[in-house]
Amino acid sequence: MPRAIVLNPADNVATLLDAGQAGDACALEGERTGKLVLLQDVPFGHKVCVTETSPGQEILKYGQVIGRASHAIRAGEHMHVHNIESARARGDLHKG
């Protein structure tokens, strides 16, 4: 069973400690425990959604905003550049 770690209780993502495949039960460890079913293949070190996420909602990792959901994301889905718009190092977001 793949494992994923939640680094802060406010996080809506977990980082996979083992690669997982769609349909695998994934054990959550760290600041949130339990299990969730992976809806997609998720490589080692990548993020998985742990709570239903609405379009535009902030993505939290380490208790910090790392981006925004570009569309609705279900718990168990792979979270990466295809569904997260980064909020880090975005000079174009600064107002002058």
C-alpha positions in Angstrom: 0.0 0.0 0.0 1.5 3.4 -1.0 2.0 6.0 1.7 1.7 9.8 1.6 2.6 12.3 4.2 0.6 15.4 5.2 3.1 18.0 6.5 0.7 20.5 8.1 -2.9 20.0 9.4 -4.1 22.8 7.1 -2.7 21.1 4.0 -5.1 19.9 1.2 -2.3 17.9 -0.4 -0.1 15.0 0.7 3.2 14.0 -0.8 3.6 10.3 -1.9 6.4 8.4 -0.2 5.8 5.5 -2.6 4.5 5.5 -6.1 0.8 4.5 -6.4 -1.5 3.4 -9.1 -5.2 4.2 -9.7 -7.3 2.2 -7.4 -4.7 1.7 -4.7 -5.6 2.5 -1.1 -3.1 5.1 0.1 -2.2 5.4 3.8 -2.0 9.0 5.0 0.7 9.7 7.6 1.9 12.7 9.5 -0.5 15.5 10.4 -3.5 13.7 9.0 -4.0 10.0 9.1 -6.4 7.6 7.4 -6.7 6.2 3.9 -7.8 7.4 0.5 -8.2 5.7 -2.8 -5.9 7.0 -5.6 -8.0 8.0 -8.7 -5.0 8.2 -10.9 -1.4 6.9 -11.0 0.8 9.2 -8.8 4.6 9.0 -9.0 6.8 9.0 -6.0 7.3 12.5 -4.6 4.3 13.9 -6.3 1.2 15.4 -4.6 -2.2 13.9 -4.2 -5.4 15.8 -3.3 -6.7 14.9 0.2 -9.9 17.1 0.2 -12.3 18.1 -2.5 -10.9 21.3 -4.0 -12.9 23.9 -5.9 -11.6 25.9 -8.9 -9.5 28.9 -7.7 -9.1 27.4 -4.2 -5.7 27.8 -2.6 -3.5 24.7 -2.6 -1.7 24.4 0.8 1.5 22.4 1.4 3.6 23.0 4.6 0.7 25.2 5.7 1.7 27.6 2.9 -0.1 28.6 -0.3 1.8 27.0 -3.2 -0.8 27.6 -5.9 -4.5 27.6 -6.9 -6.6 24.9 -8.4 -7.1 25.5 -12.1 -10.3 23.4 -12.0 -12.2 21.1 -9.5 -10.0 18.4 -8.1 -11.3 15.3 -6.3 -9.7 13.7 -3.2 -7.4 11.0 -4.6 -6.4 12.9 -7.8 -2.8 13.6 -8.8 -2.0 17.3 -8.2 0.6 18.8 -10.5 1.0 21.4 -13.2 -2.1 20.1 -15.1 -4.5 21.2 -12.4 -2.5 23.7 -10.2 -1.5 27.2 -11.2 1.6 28.1 -9.2 1.6 31.0 -6.9 5.4 30.9 -6.2 7.9 33.1 -7.9 5.1 34.7 -10.0 6.3 38.2 -10.7 3.4 38.7 -13.0 1.0 38.5 -10.0 2.6 41.5 -8.3 0.8 44.7 -8.8 3.0 47.7 -9.5 
